Amino acid sequence: MRYADDCNIYVRSRKAGERVLVSIEQFLAKRLKLKVNKAKSAVAKPGVRKFLGFSFTSGKQPRRRIAPQALARFKAKVRELTRRTRGRSLAQIIKELSIYLIGWRGYFGFCQTPSVLRALDEWIRRRLRAIAWKQWKRGRARFAELRRRGVGRDLAAQTAGSPHGPWRLANSPALTIALPNRIFGSLDLASVAAPRSA
């Protein structure tokens, strides 16, 4: 037996949507003898409703986007995989993380909002820089790491002595120089914004 667990029907107006909803509910209940979940059924704009993790942008040319709920779940999973208290090396974290990112990209890469995917890549790299900063422990070790990675003496000293936390410093010029995007590429960090190269 085949069945539809979830479906969206698109019409031109709210009035048409309300009319179609009533007729579909009657068809499903009376003709097919199926129970309709009225709590989950609604008439709303395509950008408000979600379908299999996707929704649509508004405007004359709607584009398929990742639903906000799906983005929130993605970020929660990435936070779990990149927790700084798990005692693993950056390379180990990236290896585990990339498995998830490749699978996620395989499904949600179908979206038509590439800027969202690029922003997620940037957010992930910032989390990884914050992890590295935390792993470098204290001022002297941090200063030495920054210098070793090509950061000037004054900027390295200023950053190593900063009172700001790892997340804020992960976006600083010093950490961007010390841990450029190519470093993560060399560690095989998968991208959600572009297919993984062979």
KEDRENDREN-437287 format. One record per atom (N, C-alpha, C): atom name; y, z, x. Coordinates in Angstrom, 1 decimal, always signed. Example, Ala and Ser with C-alpha at 12.3 -4.5 7.8 and 13.67 -1.06 7.14 Angstrom:
// residues 2
SITE	N	-5.7	+7.8	+13.2 .
SITE	CA	-4.5	+7.8	+12.3 .
SITE	C	-3.3	+7.8	+13.2 .
SITE	N	-2.2	+7.1	+12.8 .
SITE	CA	-1.1	+7.1	+13.7 .
SITE	C	+0.0	+7.9	+12.9 .
END
This chain:
// residues 198
SITE	N	-1.2	+0.0	+0.8 .
SITE	CA	+0.0	+0.0	+0.0 .
SITE	C	+1.2	+0.0	+0.9 .
SITE	N	+2.2	-0.8	+0.6 .
SITE	CA	+3.5	-0.8	+1.3 .
SITE	C	+4.5	-0.1	+0.4 .
SITE	N	+5.4	+0.6	+1.0 .
SITE	CA	+6.5	+1.3	+0.3 .
SITE	C	+7.7	+1.4	+1.1 .
SITE	N	+8.9	+1.5	+0.4 .
SITE	CA	+10.2	+1.6	+1.0 .
SITE	C	+10.6	+3.1	+1.0 .
SITE	N	+10.7	+3.7	+2.1 .
SITE	CA	+11.1	+5.1	+2.2 .
SITE	C	+12.6	+5.2	+2.2 .
SITE	N	+13.3	+4.1	+2.7 .
SITE	CA	+14.8	+4.2	+2.8 .
SITE	C	+15.3	+2.8	+2.7 .
SITE	N	+16.4	+2.6	+1.9 .
SITE	CA	+17.0	+1.3	+1.8 .
SITE	C	+18.4	+1.4	+1.4 .
SITE	N	+19.2	+0.4	+1.8 .
SITE	CA	+20.6	+0.2	+1.4 .
SITE	C	+20.8	-1.1	+0.7 .
SITE	N	+21.6	-1.1	-0.3 .
SITE	CA	+22.0	-2.3	-1.1 .
SITE	C	+23.5	-2.4	-1.0 .
SITE	N	+23.9	-3.6	-0.5 .
SITE	CA	+25.4	-3.8	-0.3 .
SITE	C	+25.9	-4.7	-1.4 .
SITE	N	+27.0	-4.3	-2.0 .
SITE	CA	+27.7	-5.1	-3.1 .
SITE	C	+29.2	-5.1	-2.8 .
SITE	N	+30.0	-5.8	-3.6 .
SITE	CA	+31.4	-6.0	-3.3 .
SITE	C	+32.3	-4.8	-3.7 .
SITE	N	+31.9	-4.0	-4.7 .
SITE	CA	+32.8	-3.0	-5.1 .
SITE	C	+32.1	-1.7	-5.5 .
SITE	N	+32.8	-0.6	-5.6 .
SITE	CA	+32.2	+0.7	-6.0 .
SITE	C	+31.6	+0.6	-7.4 .
SITE	N	+32.4	-0.1	-8.3 .
SITE	CA	+31.9	-0.3	-9.7 .
SITE	C	+30.6	-1.0	-9.7 .
SITE	N	+30.5	-2.1	-8.9 .
SITE	CA	+29.2	-2.8	-8.8 .
SITE	C	+28.1	-1.9	-8.2 .
SITE	N	+28.5	-1.1	-7.3 .
SITE	CA	+27.5	-0.2	-6.6 .
SITE	C	+26.9	+0.8	-7.6 .
SITE	N	+27.8	+1.4	-8.4 .
SITE	CA	+27.4	+2.3	-9.4 .
SITE	C	+26.5	+1.7	-10.5 .
SITE	N	+26.8	+0.5	-10.9 .
SITE	CA	+26.0	-0.2	-11.8 .
SITE	C	+24.6	-0.5	-11.2 .
SITE	N	+24.6	-1.0	-10.0 .
SITE	CA	+23.3	-1.4	-9.3 .
SITE	C	+22.4	-0.1	-9.1 .
SITE	N	+23.1	+1.0	-8.7 .
SITE	CA	+22.3	+2.2	-8.5 .
SITE	C	+21.6	+2.7	-9.8 .
SITE	N	+22.3	+2.6	-10.9 .
SITE	CA	+21.6	+3.0	-12.2 .
SITE	C	+20.4	+2.1	-12.5 .
SITE	N	+20.6	+0.8	-12.3 .
SITE	CA	+19.6	-0.1	-12.6 .
SITE	C	+18.4	+0.0	-11.7 .
SITE	N	+18.7	+0.2	-10.4 .
SITE	CA	+17.6	+0.4	-9.4 .
SITE	C	+16.8	+1.7	-9.7 .
SITE	N	+17.5	+2.7	-10.0 .
SITE	CA	+16.8	+4.0	-10.3 .
SITE	C	+15.9	+3.8	-11.5 .
SITE	N	+16.4	+3.1	-12.5 .
SITE	CA	+15.6	+2.9	-13.7 .
SITE	C	+14.4	+2.1	-13.4 .
SITE	N	+14.6	+1.0	-12.6 .
SITE	CA	+13.5	+0.1	-12.2 .
SITE	C	+12.4	+0.9	-11.5 .
SITE	N	+12.8	+1.7	-10.5 .
SITE	CA	+11.9	+2.4	-9.7 .
SITE	C	+11.1	+3.5	-10.5 .
SITE	N	+11.8	+4.2	-11.4 .
SITE	CA	+11.2	+5.2	-12.2 .
SITE	C	+10.3	+4.7	-13.3 .
SITE	N	+10.8	+3.7	-14.0 .
SITE	CA	+10.1	+3.3	-15.2 .
SITE	C	+9.1	+2.2	-14.9 .
SITE	N	+9.4	+1.2	-14.1 .
SITE	CA	+8.5	+0.1	-13.8 .
SITE	C	+7.5	+0.5	-12.7 .
SITE	N	+8.0	+1.1	-11.6 .
SITE	CA	+7.1	+1.4	-10.5 .
SITE	C	+6.6	+2.8	-10.5 .
SITE	N	+7.1	+3.6	-11.4 .
SITE	CA	+6.6	+5.0	-11.6 .
SITE	C	+6.8	+5.8	-10.3 .
SITE	N	+8.0	+5.5	-9.6 .
SITE	CA	+8.3	+6.3	-8.4 .
SITE	C	+9.4	+7.3	-8.7 .
SITE	N	+9.4	+8.3	-7.9 .
SITE	CA	+10.4	+9.4	-8.1 .
SITE	C	+11.5	+9.1	-7.1 .
SITE	N	+12.8	+9.0	-7.6 .
SITE	CA	+13.9	+8.7	-6.8 .
SITE	C	+14.6	+10.1	-6.4 .
SITE	N	+14.9	+10.2	-5.1 .
SITE	CA	+15.5	+11.4	-4.6 .
SITE	C	+17.0	+11.2	-4.8 .
SITE	N	+17.5	+11.8	-5.9 .
SITE	CA	+18.9	+11.7	-6.3 .
SITE	C	+19.9	+12.3	-5.4 .
SITE	N	+19.4	+13.4	-4.6 .
SITE	CA	+20.3	+14.1	-3.7 .
SITE	C	+20.6	+13.2	-2.5 .
SITE	N	+19.7	+12.2	-2.2 .
SITE	CA	+20.0	+11.3	-1.1 .
SITE	C	+20.5	+10.0	-1.5 .
SITE	N	+20.6	+9.7	-2.8 .
SITE	CA	+21.0	+8.4	-3.3 .
SITE	C	+22.5	+8.6	-3.6 .
SITE	N	+23.3	+7.5	-3.2 .
SITE	CA	+24.7	+7.6	-3.4 .
SITE	C	+25.4	+6.2	-3.3 .
SITE	N	+26.6	+6.1	-3.9 .
SITE	CA	+27.4	+4.9	-3.7 .
SITE	C	+28.5	+5.3	-2.8 .
SITE	N	+28.6	+4.5	-1.7 .
SITE	CA	+29.6	+4.8	-0.7 .
SITE	C	+29.9	+3.6	+0.2 .
SITE	N	+30.9	+3.7	+1.0 .
SITE	CA	+31.3	+2.6	+1.9 .
SITE	C	+30.2	+2.5	+3.0 .
SITE	N	+29.9	+1.3	+3.5 .
SITE	CA	+28.9	+1.1	+4.5 .
SITE	C	+29.1	+1.9	+5.8 .
SITE	N	+30.4	+2.2	+6.1 .
SITE	CA	+30.7	+3.0	+7.3 .
SITE	C	+30.3	+4.5	+7.1 .
SITE	N	+30.2	+4.9	+5.9 .
SITE	CA	+29.9	+6.3	+5.6 .
SITE	C	+28.4	+6.6	+5.5 .
SITE	N	+27.7	+5.6	+4.9 .
SITE	CA	+26.2	+5.8	+4.8 .
SITE	C	+25.6	+5.3	+6.1 .
SITE	N	+24.4	+5.8	+6.4 .
SITE	CA	+23.6	+5.4	+7.6 .
SITE	C	+22.3	+4.9	+7.2 .
SITE	N	+21.7	+4.0	+8.0 .
SITE	CA	+20.4	+3.4	+7.7 .
SITE	C	+19.6	+3.3	+9.1 .
SITE	N	+18.6	+4.0	+9.2 .
SITE	CA	+17.7	+4.0	+10.4 .
SITE	C	+18.5	+4.2	+11.7 .
SITE	N	+19.5	+5.1	+11.6 .
SITE	CA	+20.3	+5.5	+12.7 .
SITE	C	+21.5	+4.6	+12.9 .
SITE	N	+21.8	+3.6	+12.1 .
SITE	CA	+22.9	+2.7	+12.2 .
SITE	C	+23.8	+2.9	+11.0 .
SITE	N	+25.1	+2.5	+11.1 .
SITE	CA	+26.0	+2.3	+10.0 .
SITE	C	+26.9	+1.1	+10.4 .
SITE	N	+28.0	+0.9	+9.7 .
SITE	CA	+28.9	-0.2	+10.0 .
SITE	C	+30.3	+0.2	+10.2 .
SITE	N	+31.0	-0.6	+11.0 .
SITE	CA	+32.5	-0.3	+11.1 .
SITE	C	+33.1	-0.9	+9.9 .
SITE	N	+34.4	-0.4	+9.6 .
SITE	CA	+35.1	-1.0	+8.5 .
SITE	C	+35.9	-2.2	+8.9 .
SITE	N	+36.5	-2.9	+8.0 .
SITE	CA	+37.3	-4.1	+8.3 .
SITE	C	+36.7	-5.3	+7.7 .
SITE	N	+37.3	-6.5	+7.9 .
SITE	CA	+36.9	-7.7	+7.3 .
SITE	C	+35.6	-8.2	+8.0 .
SITE	N	+35.5	-7.9	+9.3 .
SITE	CA	+34.3	-8.3	+10.0 .
SITE	C	+33.5	-7.1	+10.5 .
SITE	N	+32.7	-6.5	+9.6 .
SITE	CA	+32.0	-5.2	+9.9 .
SITE	C	+31.0	-5.5	+11.0 .
SITE	N	+30.9	-4.5	+11.9 .
SITE	CA	+29.9	-4.6	+13.0 .
SITE	C	+29.0	-3.4	+12.9 .
SITE	N	+27.7	-3.7	+13.3 .
SITE	CA	+26.7	-2.7	+13.3 .
SITE	C	+27.0	-1.7	+14.4 .
SITE	N	+27.1	-0.4	+14.0 .
SITE	CA	+27.3	+0.7	+15.0 .
SITE	C	+26.3	+1.7	+14.9 .
SITE	N	+26.2	+2.6	+15.9 .
SITE	CA	+25.3	+3.7	+15.9 .
SITE	C	+25.9	+4.8	+15.1 .
SITE	N	+25.2	+5.3	+14.1 .
SITE	CA	+25.7	+6.3	+13.2 .
SITE	C	+26.1	+7.6	+14.0 .
SITE	N	+27.1	+8.3	+13.6 .
SITE	CA	+27.5	+9.5	+14.3 .
SITE	C	+26.4	+10.5	+14.4 .
SITE	N	+25.6	+10.6	+13.4 .
SITE	CA	+24.5	+11.6	+13.5 .
SITE	C	+23.5	+11.3	+14.6 .
SITE	N	+23.3	+10.0	+14.8 .
SITE	CA	+22.4	+9.5	+15.9 .
SITE	C	+23.0	+9.7	+17.2 .
SITE	N	+24.3	+9.5	+17.3 .
SITE	CA	+25.0	+9.8	+18.6 .
SITE	C	+24.9	+11.3	+18.9 .
SITE	N	+25.1	+12.1	+17.9 .
SITE	CA	+25.0	+13.6	+18.2 .
SITE	C	+23.7	+14.0	+18.7 .
SITE	N	+22.6	+13.4	+18.1 .
SITE	CA	+21.2	+13.7	+18.5 .
SITE	C	+21.0	+13.2	+20.0 .
SITE	N	+21.6	+12.1	+20.3 .
SITE	CA	+21.4	+11.5	+21.6 .
SITE	C	+22.1	+12.5	+22.6 .
SITE	N	+23.3	+12.9	+22.4 .
SITE	CA	+24.0	+13.8	+23.3 .
SITE	C	+23.3	+15.2	+23.4 .
SITE	N	+22.7	+15.7	+22.3 .
SITE	CA	+22.0	+16.9	+22.4 .
SITE	C	+20.7	+16.8	+23.3 .
SITE	N	+20.0	+15.6	+23.2 .
SITE	CA	+18.8	+15.4	+24.0 .
SITE	C	+19.2	+15.3	+25.5 .
SITE	N	+20.3	+14.5	+25.8 .
SITE	CA	+20.8	+14.4	+27.2 .
SITE	C	+21.2	+15.7	+27.7 .
SITE	N	+21.8	+16.6	+26.9 .
SITE	CA	+22.2	+17.9	+27.4 .
SITE	C	+20.9	+18.7	+27.7 .
SITE	N	+19.9	+18.6	+26.9 .
SITE	CA	+18.7	+19.3	+27.2 .
SITE	C	+18.0	+18.8	+28.5 .
SITE	N	+18.0	+17.5	+28.7 .
SITE	CA	+17.4	+16.9	+29.9 .
SITE	C	+18.2	+17.2	+31.1 .
SITE	N	+19.4	+17.5	+31.0 .
SITE	CA	+20.3	+17.7	+32.2 .
SITE	C	+20.8	+19.2	+32.3 .
SITE	N	+20.1	+20.1	+31.7 .
SITE	CA	+20.5	+21.5	+31.8 .
SITE	C	+20.5	+21.9	+33.3 .
SITE	N	+21.6	+22.5	+33.7 .
SITE	CA	+21.8	+22.9	+35.1 .
SITE	C	+20.9	+24.0	+35.6 .
SITE	N	+20.3	+24.7	+34.6 .
SITE	CA	+19.5	+25.9	+34.9 .
SITE	C	+18.1	+25.7	+35.1 .
SITE	N	+17.7	+24.4	+35.1 .
SITE	CA	+16.2	+24.1	+35.1 .
SITE	C	+15.7	+24.0	+36.6 .
SITE	N	+16.6	+24.1	+37.6 .
SITE	CA	+16.1	+24.2	+39.0 .
SITE	C	+15.5	+22.9	+39.5 .
SITE	N	+16.0	+21.8	+39.2 .
SITE	CA	+15.4	+20.5	+39.7 .
SITE	C	+16.4	+19.8	+40.5 .
SITE	N	+16.0	+18.9	+41.3 .
SITE	CA	+16.9	+18.1	+42.1 .
SITE	C	+17.6	+17.0	+41.2 .
SITE	N	+18.7	+16.5	+41.7 .
SITE	CA	+19.4	+15.4	+40.9 .
SITE	C	+18.4	+14.2	+40.7 .
SITE	N	+17.7	+13.9	+41.7 .
SITE	CA	+16.7	+12.7	+41.6 .
SITE	C	+15.7	+13.0	+40.5 .
SITE	N	+15.2	+14.2	+40.5 .
SITE	CA	+14.2	+14.5	+39.4 .
SITE	C	+14.8	+14.5	+38.0 .
SITE	N	+16.0	+15.0	+37.9 .
SITE	CA	+16.7	+15.0	+36.6 .
SITE	C	+16.9	+13.5	+36.2 .
SITE	N	+17.3	+12.7	+37.1 .
SITE	CA	+17.6	+11.3	+36.8 .
SITE	C	+16.3	+10.5	+36.4 .
SITE	N	+15.2	+10.9	+37.0 .
SITE	CA	+14.0	+10.2	+36.7 .
SITE	C	+13.5	+10.5	+35.3 .
SITE	N	+13.6	+11.8	+34.9 .
SITE	CA	+13.2	+12.2	+33.6 .
SITE	C	+14.2	+11.6	+32.5 .
SITE	N	+15.5	+11.7	+32.8 .
SITE	CA	+16.5	+11.2	+31.9 .
SITE	C	+16.4	+9.7	+31.7 .
SITE	N	+16.1	+9.0	+32.7 .
SITE	CA	+16.0	+7.5	+32.6 .
SITE	C	+14.9	+7.1	+31.7 .
SITE	N	+13.8	+7.8	+31.6 .
SITE	CA	+12.7	+7.4	+30.7 .
SITE	C	+13.2	+7.5	+29.3 .
SITE	N	+14.0	+8.5	+29.0 .
SITE	CA	+14.5	+8.7	+27.6 .
SITE	C	+15.6	+7.6	+27.4 .
SITE	N	+16.5	+7.3	+28.4 .
SITE	CA	+17.5	+6.4	+28.2 .
SITE	C	+17.0	+5.0	+27.9 .
SITE	N	+16.0	+4.6	+28.6 .
SITE	CA	+15.4	+3.2	+28.5 .
SITE	C	+14.8	+3.1	+27.0 .
SITE	N	+14.1	+4.1	+26.6 .
SITE	CA	+13.6	+4.0	+25.2 .
SITE	C	+14.7	+4.0	+24.2 .
SITE	N	+15.7	+4.8	+24.4 .
SITE	CA	+16.8	+4.9	+23.4 .
SITE	C	+17.6	+3.5	+23.4 .
SITE	N	+17.8	+3.0	+24.6 .
SITE	CA	+18.5	+1.7	+24.7 .
SITE	C	+17.7	+0.6	+24.0 .
SITE	N	+16.4	+0.7	+24.1 .
SITE	CA	+15.5	-0.3	+23.4 .
SITE	C	+15.7	-0.4	+21.9 .
SITE	N	+16.1	+0.7	+21.3 .
SITE	CA	+16.3	+0.8	+19.9 .
SITE	C	+17.8	+0.6	+19.6 .
SITE	N	+18.6	+1.4	+20.1 .
SITE	CA	+20.0	+1.4	+19.7 .
SITE	C	+20.9	+0.4	+20.5 .
SITE	N	+20.3	-0.3	+21.5 .
SITE	CA	+21.1	-1.3	+22.2 .
SITE	C	+21.3	-2.5	+21.2 .
SITE	N	+20.7	-2.5	+20.0 .
SITE	CA	+20.9	-3.5	+19.0 .
SITE	C	+22.3	-3.4	+18.3 .
SITE	N	+23.1	-2.3	+18.7 .
SITE	CA	+24.4	-2.1	+18.0 .
SITE	C	+25.4	-3.2	+18.5 .
SITE	N	+26.5	-3.4	+17.8 .
SITE	CA	+27.5	-4.4	+18.1 .
SITE	C	+28.8	-3.7	+18.6 .
SITE	N	+28.7	-2.5	+19.1 .
SITE	CA	+29.8	-1.8	+19.7 .
SITE	C	+29.6	-1.4	+21.1 .
SITE	N	+29.6	-2.4	+22.0 .
SITE	CA	+29.3	-2.1	+23.4 .
SITE	C	+30.2	-1.0	+24.1 .
SITE	N	+31.4	-0.9	+23.6 .
SITE	CA	+32.3	+0.1	+24.2 .
SITE	C	+31.8	+1.5	+24.0 .
SITE	N	+31.1	+1.7	+22.9 .
SITE	CA	+30.4	+3.0	+22.7 .
SITE	C	+29.4	+3.3	+23.7 .
SITE	N	+28.6	+2.3	+24.0 .
SITE	CA	+27.5	+2.4	+25.0 .
SITE	C	+28.1	+2.7	+26.4 .
SITE	N	+29.2	+2.0	+26.7 .
SITE	CA	+29.8	+2.2	+28.0 .
SITE	C	+30.4	+3.6	+28.1 .
SITE	N	+30.9	+4.1	+27.1 .
SITE	CA	+31.5	+5.5	+27.1 .
SITE	C	+30.3	+6.5	+27.2 .
SITE	N	+29.2	+6.2	+26.7 .
SITE	CA	+28.0	+7.1	+26.9 .
SITE	C	+27.5	+7.1	+28.3 .
SITE	N	+27.5	+5.9	+28.9 .
SITE	CA	+27.2	+5.8	+30.4 .
SITE	C	+28.1	+6.7	+31.2 .
SITE	N	+29.4	+6.6	+30.9 .
SITE	CA	+30.4	+7.4	+31.7 .
SITE	C	+30.2	+8.9	+31.5 .
SITE	N	+29.9	+9.2	+30.2 .
SITE	CA	+29.7	+10.6	+29.9 .
SITE	C	+28.4	+11.2	+30.6 .
SITE	N	+27.4	+10.4	+30.7 .
SITE	CA	+26.2	+10.8	+31.4 .
SITE	C	+26.4	+11.0	+32.9 .
SITE	N	+27.2	+10.0	+33.5 .
SITE	CA	+27.5	+10.1	+34.9 .
SITE	C	+28.3	+11.4	+35.2 .
SITE	N	+29.2	+11.7	+34.3 .
SITE	CA	+30.0	+12.9	+34.5 .
SITE	C	+29.2	+14.1	+34.4 .
SITE	N	+28.2	+14.2	+33.5 .
SITE	CA	+27.3	+15.3	+33.5 .
SITE	C	+26.5	+15.4	+34.8 .
SITE	N	+26.1	+14.3	+35.3 .
SITE	CA	+25.3	+14.4	+36.6 .
SITE	C	+26.2	+14.8	+37.7 .
SITE	N	+27.5	+14.4	+37.8 .
SITE	CA	+28.4	+14.9	+38.8 .
SITE	C	+28.6	+16.4	+38.7 .
SITE	N	+28.7	+16.9	+37.4 .
SITE	CA	+28.8	+18.4	+37.2 .
SITE	C	+27.6	+19.1	+37.7 .
SITE	N	+26.4	+18.5	+37.5 .
SITE	CA	+25.2	+19.1	+38.0 .
SITE	C	+25.2	+19.2	+39.5 .
SITE	N	+25.6	+18.1	+40.2 .
SITE	CA	+25.6	+18.1	+41.6 .
SITE	C	+26.6	+19.2	+42.1 .
SITE	N	+27.8	+19.2	+41.5 .
SITE	CA	+28.8	+20.2	+41.9 .
SITE	C	+28.2	+21.6	+41.8 .
SITE	N	+27.5	+21.9	+40.7 .
SITE	CA	+26.9	+23.2	+40.5 .
SITE	C	+25.8	+23.5	+41.6 .
SITE	N	+25.1	+22.5	+42.0 .
SITE	CA	+24.0	+22.6	+42.9 .
SITE	C	+24.5	+22.9	+44.4 .
SITE	N	+25.8	+22.4	+44.6 .
SITE	CA	+26.3	+22.6	+45.9 .
SITE	C	+26.8	+24.1	+46.1 .
SITE	N	+26.7	+24.8	+45.1 .
SITE	CA	+26.9	+26.3	+45.1 .
SITE	C	+28.3	+26.8	+45.4 .
SITE	N	+28.8	+26.9	+46.6 .
SITE	CA	+30.0	+27.6	+46.9 .
SITE	C	+31.0	+26.7	+47.7 .
SITE	N	+32.2	+27.3	+48.0 .
SITE	CA	+33.3	+26.6	+48.6 .
SITE	C	+32.9	+25.9	+49.9 .
SITE	N	+32.3	+26.5	+50.8 .
SITE	CA	+32.1	+25.9	+52.1 .
SITE	C	+31.1	+24.8	+52.0 .
SITE	N	+30.0	+25.0	+51.3 .
SITE	CA	+29.0	+24.0	+51.1 .
SITE	C	+29.6	+22.8	+50.3 .
SITE	N	+30.4	+23.1	+49.3 .
SITE	CA	+31.0	+22.0	+48.6 .
SITE	C	+32.0	+21.2	+49.4 .
SITE	N	+32.7	+21.9	+50.2 .
SITE	CA	+33.7	+21.2	+51.2 .
SITE	C	+32.9	+20.3	+52.1 .
SITE	N	+31.8	+20.8	+52.7 .
SITE	CA	+31.0	+20.1	+53.6 .
SITE	C	+30.4	+18.8	+52.9 .
SITE	N	+29.9	+19.0	+51.7 .
SITE	CA	+29.3	+17.8	+51.0 .
SITE	C	+30.4	+16.8	+50.7 .
SITE	N	+31.5	+17.2	+50.3 .
SITE	CA	+32.6	+16.3	+50.0 .
SITE	C	+33.0	+15.5	+51.2 .
SITE	N	+33.1	+16.2	+52.3 .
SITE	CA	+33.5	+15.5	+53.6 .
SITE	C	+32.4	+14.6	+54.0 .
SITE	N	+31.2	+15.0	+53.9 .
SITE	CA	+30.1	+14.2	+54.3 .
SITE	C	+30.0	+12.9	+53.5 .
SITE	N	+30.5	+12.9	+52.3 .
SITE	CA	+30.4	+11.8	+51.4 .
SITE	C	+31.7	+11.0	+51.3 .
SITE	N	+32.6	+11.2	+52.3 .
SITE	CA	+33.8	+10.3	+52.5 .
SITE	C	+35.1	+10.8	+51.9 .
SITE	N	+35.1	+12.1	+51.4 .
SITE	CA	+36.4	+12.6	+50.8 .
SITE	C	+37.3	+13.1	+51.9 .
SITE	N	+38.5	+12.8	+51.9 .
SITE	CA	+39.5	+13.3	+52.9 .
SITE	C	+39.6	+14.8	+52.9 .
SITE	N	+40.0	+15.3	+54.1 .
SITE	CA	+40.0	+16.7	+54.4 .
SITE	C	+40.8	+17.5	+53.3 .
SITE	N	+42.0	+17.1	+53.1 .
SITE	CA	+42.9	+17.8	+52.2 .
SITE	C	+42.4	+17.8	+50.7 .
SITE	N	+41.9	+16.6	+50.3 .
SITE	CA	+41.4	+16.5	+48.9 .
SITE	C	+40.1	+17.3	+48.8 .
SITE	N	+39.3	+17.3	+49.8 .
SITE	CA	+38.0	+18.1	+49.8 .
SITE	C	+38.3	+19.6	+49.7 .
SITE	N	+39.3	+20.0	+50.5 .
SITE	CA	+39.6	+21.5	+50.6 .
SITE	C	+40.2	+21.9	+49.2 .
SITE	N	+41.1	+21.0	+48.7 .
SITE	CA	+41.7	+21.3	+47.4 .
SITE	C	+40.7	+21.4	+46.3 .
SITE	N	+39.7	+20.5	+46.3 .
SITE	CA	+38.7	+20.5	+45.2 .
SITE	C	+37.7	+21.6	+45.4 .
SITE	N	+37.3	+21.9	+46.6 .
SITE	CA	+36.3	+22.9	+46.9 .
SITE	C	+36.9	+24.3	+46.5 .
SITE	N	+38.2	+24.5	+46.7 .
SITE	CA	+38.8	+25.8	+46.3 .
SITE	C	+39.3	+25.8	+44.9 .
SITE	N	+39.1	+24.8	+44.1 .
SITE	CA	+39.6	+24.8	+42.8 .
SITE	C	+39.0	+25.9	+41.9 .
SITE	N	+39.8	+26.5	+41.0 .
SITE	CA	+39.2	+27.5	+40.1 .
SITE	C	+38.6	+26.8	+38.8 .
SITE	N	+38.7	+25.5	+38.7 .
SITE	CA	+38.2	+24.8	+37.5 .
SITE	C	+36.7	+24.7	+37.6 .
SITE	N	+36.1	+24.6	+36.4 .
SITE	CA	+34.6	+24.6	+36.2 .
SITE	C	+34.1	+23.2	+36.6 .
SITE	N	+32.7	+23.1	+36.6 .
SITE	CA	+32.0	+21.9	+37.0 .
SITE	C	+32.4	+20.7	+36.1 .
SITE	N	+32.5	+20.9	+34.8 .
SITE	CA	+32.7	+19.8	+33.9 .
SITE	C	+34.1	+19.1	+34.1 .
SITE	N	+35.1	+20.0	+34.3 .
SITE	CA	+36.4	+19.4	+34.6 .
SITE	C	+36.5	+18.7	+36.0 .
SITE	N	+35.9	+19.3	+37.0 .
SITE	CA	+35.9	+18.8	+38.3 .
SITE	C	+35.0	+17.5	+38.4 .
SITE	N	+34.1	+17.4	+37.5 .
SITE	CA	+33.2	+16.2	+37.5 .
SITE	C	+34.0	+14.9	+37.3 .
SITE	N	+35.2	+15.1	+36.7 .
SITE	CA	+36.0	+13.9	+36.5 .
SITE	C	+37.2	+13.8	+37.5 .
SITE	N	+37.1	+14.6	+38.5 .
SITE	CA	+38.2	+14.6	+39.5 .
SITE	C	+38.0	+13.4	+40.5 .
SITE	N	+39.1	+13.1	+41.2 .
SITE	CA	+39.0	+12.0	+42.2 .
SITE	C	+38.0	+12.3	+43.3 .
SITE	N	+37.9	+13.5	+43.7 .
SITE	CA	+37.0	+13.9	+44.8 .
SITE	C	+35.6	+13.6	+44.5 .
SITE	N	+35.2	+14.0	+43.3 .
SITE	CA	+33.8	+13.9	+42.8 .
SITE	C	+33.5	+12.4	+42.5 .
SITE	N	+34.5	+11.6	+42.1 .
SITE	CA	+34.3	+10.2	+41.9 .
SITE	C	+34.1	+9.5	+43.2 .
SITE	N	+34.8	+9.9	+44.2 .
SITE	CA	+34.6	+9.3	+45.6 .
SITE	C	+33.2	+9.7	+46.1 .
SITE	N	+32.9	+11.0	+46.0 .
SITE	CA	+31.7	+11.5	+46.6 .
SITE	C	+30.4	+11.0	+45.9 .
SITE	N	+30.5	+10.8	+44.6 .
SITE	CA	+29.4	+10.4	+43.8 .
SITE	C	+29.8	+9.2	+43.0 .
SITE	N	+30.0	+8.0	+43.6 .
SITE	CA	+30.4	+6.8	+42.9 .
SITE	C	+29.2	+6.3	+42.0 .
SITE	N	+29.5	+5.4	+41.1 .
SITE	CA	+28.4	+4.9	+40.2 .
SITE	C	+27.3	+4.3	+41.0 .
SITE	N	+27.5	+3.7	+42.2 .
SITE	CA	+26.4	+3.1	+42.9 .
SITE	C	+25.4	+4.1	+43.4 .
SITE	N	+25.8	+5.3	+43.6 .
SITE	CA	+24.9	+6.4	+44.0 .
SITE	C	+23.8	+6.6	+42.9 .
SITE	N	+24.3	+6.6	+41.7 .
SITE	CA	+23.4	+6.8	+40.5 .
SITE	C	+22.5	+5.6	+40.4 .
SITE	N	+23.0	+4.4	+40.7 .
SITE	CA	+22.2	+3.2	+40.6 .
SITE	C	+21.1	+3.2	+41.7 .
SITE	N	+21.4	+3.8	+42.8 .
SITE	CA	+20.4	+3.8	+43.9 .
SITE	C	+19.3	+4.8	+43.6 .
SITE	N	+19.6	+5.8	+42.7 .
SITE	CA	+18.6	+6.8	+42.2 .
SITE	C	+17.9	+6.3	+40.9 .
SITE	N	+18.2	+5.0	+40.6 .
SITE	CA	+17.5	+4.4	+39.4 .
SITE	C	+17.9	+5.0	+38.1 .
SITE	N	+19.2	+5.4	+38.0 .
SITE	CA	+19.6	+5.9	+36.7 .
SITE	C	+19.7	+4.7	+35.7 .
SITE	N	+19.0	+4.8	+34.6 .
SITE	CA	+19.1	+3.7	+33.6 .
SITE	C	+20.4	+3.7	+32.9 .
SITE	N	+20.8	+2.6	+32.5 .
SITE	CA	+22.1	+2.4	+31.7 .
SITE	C	+21.8	+2.1	+30.3 .
SITE	N	+22.6	+2.7	+29.4 .
SITE	CA	+22.4	+2.4	+28.0 .
SITE	C	+23.3	+1.2	+27.6 .
SITE	N	+24.2	+0.9	+28.5 .
SITE	CA	+25.2	-0.2	+28.2 .
SITE	C	+24.7	-1.6	+28.6 .
SITE	N	+23.7	-1.6	+29.4 .
SITE	CA	+23.1	-2.9	+29.9 .
SITE	C	+21.6	-2.7	+30.1 .
SITE	N	+20.9	-3.8	+29.9 .
SITE	CA	+19.4	-3.7	+30.1 .
SITE	C	+19.1	-3.3	+31.6 .
SITE	N	+18.1	-2.6	+31.7 .
SITE	CA	+17.6	-2.1	+33.0 .
SITE	C	+17.2	-3.4	+33.8 .
SITE	N	+17.7	-3.5	+35.1 .
SITE	CA	+17.3	-4.7	+35.9 .
SITE	C	+15.9	-4.5	+36.4 .
SITE	N	+15.2	-5.6	+36.6 .
SITE	CA	+13.8	-5.5	+37.1 .
SITE	C	+13.8	-5.2	+38.6 .
END
